[in-house]
Amino acid sequence: MPHVSQPKLSEPLWHSWDYKAQKKGLRHTVYSVNGDEFTGEWLDNKKHGKGTYKWKSTGGIYDGDWKNGKRNGFGTLSFPDKKAGKFKKQYSGGWKNDMKHGYGTFFYNDVEYYEGEWFADNRCGWGRMYFADGSVYEGEWDEDKCNGRGMLKLDNENRYEGEWKGGKKNGRGQFFYLDTGQLYEGVWVDDVPKCGAMTDFGRDGAPEPTVYPIPKVELVNSVDVLSSAEKSLLSDED
């Protein structure tokens, strides 16, 4: 029986051309149709590894880690400051799926900034926020708002320590009036103290003490009355 040779199988030429055309490894600057630029590492035609991306529309620059075409890992986002003639950092920290994620610092302006944990572009977890009026909040966050336990220290050193919900004082808390030497302890609802007790606290060493000390409460069973009122307010919140 005669031997019939089988033709050698070969891939179409476009397969090899396509493979050669794929962006992989370190590449020089690649320009998008809209004028954006990327310089860095690629894998399977996607930004992957270290790289720098520049947006033509805003002049913003991201320099850091990439994974499968998205910002992932550690990176810094900066925008041009026309007055200063240089770039100003807006965010530096962790990223995941093109969103702020993990620990990072975000600068809202020249004086206000947040340093702490992020989740899907929102402040979430533990963090510290510095405000323009000199106050500082340090504590828990959820969905970009103060939520949980936290402390707000004002510019004059007075401070609130307690519970927060939806960005406002909600629940049990203490407010230290260090300037007058007084302490308020009680329940708060949407930043308003609803029920509690005010006492002297370090009044002798306060820079601006009140003229007279707080008088003694003469109400019978005052502790029970206060406790009952607090429980009522807290149950209404739930």
Long-range contacts (C-beta under 8 A, 24 or more apart in sequence): 40-66, 41-66, 43-68, 60-90, 61-87, 64-95, 65-95, 70-97, 70-98, 71-95, 71-97, 71-98, 71-99, 72-96, 72-97, 93-118, 94-118, 96-120, 116-141, 117-141, 139-164, 140-164, 162-188, 163-188, 165-237, 170-237, 171-234, 171-237, 172-230, 172-234, 176-201, 177-201, 178-202, 178-206, 179-206, 179-207, 179-208, 180-206, 180-208, 180-209, 180-210, 181-205, 181-206, 181-209, 181-210, 182-210, 182-214, 186-226, 186-230, 187-229, 187-230, 187-233, 187-234, 189-233, 189-237, 194-233, 195-226, 195-229, 195-230, 195-233, 196-226, 196-230, 197-226
